[in-house]
Amino acid sequence: MSRMRIISVQLPQGLINAMDQLVKKGVYPNRSEVIREAIRELLKKELYRLDTEERSTPDYVIK
């Protein structure tokens, strides 16, 4: 894995509590991994959406 960098993020207590539940139940080893996974999934979704929007639709296809 590439070198990790530390960033600071402010989150509402409810999200922190939910992350802690996932860690407590053993779904993730720690909060950082919960956040990394959430960011990976968001980036995949958004980049896919942008990629499909950028593809041009032929003129004969009615949107």
C-alpha positions in Angstrom: 0.0 0.0 0.0 1.2 3.5 -0.7 2.4 5.9 2.0 -0.4 7.1 4.2 -0.9 10.8 4.9 -2.9 12.2 7.8 -5.8 14.5 7.2 -8.2 16.2 9.7 -11.9 15.7 9.2 -14.8 17.0 11.3 -17.7 14.6 11.5 -21.0 14.7 13.4 -21.1 12.5 16.5 -23.8 10.3 15.0 -21.4 9.2 12.2 -18.6 8.6 14.7 -20.9 6.4 16.8 -22.0 4.4 13.7 -18.3 3.9 12.7 -17.5 2.8 16.2 -20.3 0.2 16.0 -18.8 -1.2 12.8 -15.4 -1.4 14.5 -16.9 -2.9 17.7 -18.7 -5.6 15.6 -15.4 -6.5 13.9 -16.6 -5.3 10.4 -13.6 -3.0 10.2 -10.4 -3.0 12.3 -10.6 0.8 13.0 -12.2 4.1 12.1 -9.6 4.9 9.5 -10.4 1.8 7.5 -14.2 2.6 7.7 -13.4 6.1 6.2 -11.0 4.8 3.6 -13.6 2.2 2.4 -16.3 4.9 2.3 -14.1 7.2 0.3 -13.1 4.4 -2.2 -16.8 3.6 -2.8 -17.8 7.2 -3.3 -14.9 7.8 -5.7 -15.8 4.7 -7.7 -19.4 5.8 -7.9 -18.7 9.4 -8.8 -16.0 8.7 -11.3 -18.2 6.1 -13.0 -21.0 8.6 -13.2 -18.8 11.3 -14.6 -17.3 8.8 -17.1 -20.7 7.8 -18.4 -21.9 11.4 -18.6 -18.8 12.4 -20.7 -19.5 9.7 -23.3 -21.4 11.4 -26.1 -24.8 10.0 -27.0 -25.4 9.7 -30.7 -27.8 12.4 -32.1 -30.3 9.7 -33.2 -30.8 8.6 -29.5 -33.6 10.5 -27.9 -32.9 11.2 -24.2 
